[in-house]
């Protein structure tokens, strides 16, 4: 009676599937590695992960984008990239399994993803030529060919029914239709097992080498930019910042420092790869409606102009009530209003034809600002320095816009390279197309920094403290309420300027038990911070910040 070695047959199937899955992963790895290498000869932003990730950001609904910023903060881009890689890994495994039965179909599947990557790269607003498709196409070809080859290796043992078997205790193979004992097991040819391992190892090594070379070459492309920043010497400002009053800084543990260190300053943007722009080749073009004298300026042209230095607090529109996306820094740059006036620009309040200034970044971002706000006398800057040093790449080197009193998405263009004067009716910039408001002055807000939510301070005097801001209007008063009690005035630190936040403190005589602390601010116009809760979309969050504590 013939006995089928069903358990071993299933084992061989699982081995083949495991090899197929590994083949798919190696093919995906090869595709990304060779795409990285080719992107070094095109531009880093044309790589498939960056291109697809950027396209995903562009097409993500505003509420989901806002959710990602709230939950992941400045790590949102890392989370997106890891998510893309995880999805690609799953798809690569599925293609590997498909290739086990249909080699050509599985390999063709890799090419499809290459087409998707190429389309994403070409759809980017900063794409300048068809060459941006090359990294994805080249990577897909490398991955598809490798999968086709490895799929043949992983399934090269032939039909299971023809597999040789070995009797227990012996090495003599017998025909598959021989009657064998229950312990007889099918055995794959040893050369195939070794051949697959050699092929897989070689493929992994070649891919790793290609990826490492690509990263090295891409890194070298940014070295000129890094060198140009290292060589920048910021001239002394012709209009230095007035020293902040001594009373502007409260020495209370837990309160945000009056001046935010550069390394702690928030970063919210859509760039998956931080642009590294060479200051020696950078140019800024100013043109458009009502511009009678268009200009193209170099970085040195800006440095030769009178520089002004100002302390300005910036706020991101994605900042929830009590959120962290606000910071105060000392900026140095050129007055944007002076440049526009020299180009013949007249604000619409004085009869000018353009009411919107559209700033364009090197990565294709477009940001629209009201011309009246930029030219009303506030310290709107083309900033070249931050906290005494050239701008970091993450914050816009070589040049960015800073406009006090407006949320960043309508004012703070990083890596700026073009300014066009137009109208709000004629053009919708990036965020307006995604349902954010066209005009977005910063709302009056205040935040409790200490005690933290769910803290357990001891009964007695507990120092409640934080910051409040209402850029370009200033903060007149801050009040604190304990539970449902009356509003009580807090101590305000001295004001630096109406464009900076103010620290505040309130000595609370705390009784044991659970309590809710709430804060509100009054701006320089007398407007009290609203209690009406609103989400960040479309023009910034509103409401009052509260923390719950338990006093022991």
Secondary structure, DSSP 8 states (H G I E B T S, - for coil): -----HHHHHHHHHHHHHHHHHHHHHHHHHHHHHHHHHHTTS-GGGSHHHHHHHHHHHHS-HHHHHHHHHHHGGGHHHHHHHHHHHHHHHHHHHHHHHHHH-HHHHHHHHHHHHHHHHHHHHHSTT--SGGGGHHHHHHHHHHHHHHHHHHHHHTTT--GGG--EE-TT---EE-TTS---TT-EE---HHHHHHHHHHHHHHHHHHHHHHHHHHHHHHHHTHHHHHHHHT------SB------GGGS---TTS--SS--GGGS----S-SS-----TTT-EEEEEETT-SS-EEEEHHHHHHS--EEEEEEEE-TT--TT-S-EEEEEEEEEEHHHHHHHTT---GGGT-S--EEEEEETTS-EEEEEHHHHTSSS--EEEEEETTEE--GGGTTT-EEE-TTB-GGGT--SSEEEEEEE-TTT---TTGGGT--S--B---EEEEEES-TT----SEEEEEEEEEE-TTT-EEEEEEEETTS--EE-EE---S-TTS-EEEEEEEEE-SEEEEEEEEEEETTS-B-----B-STTT--BS--EEEEEE-
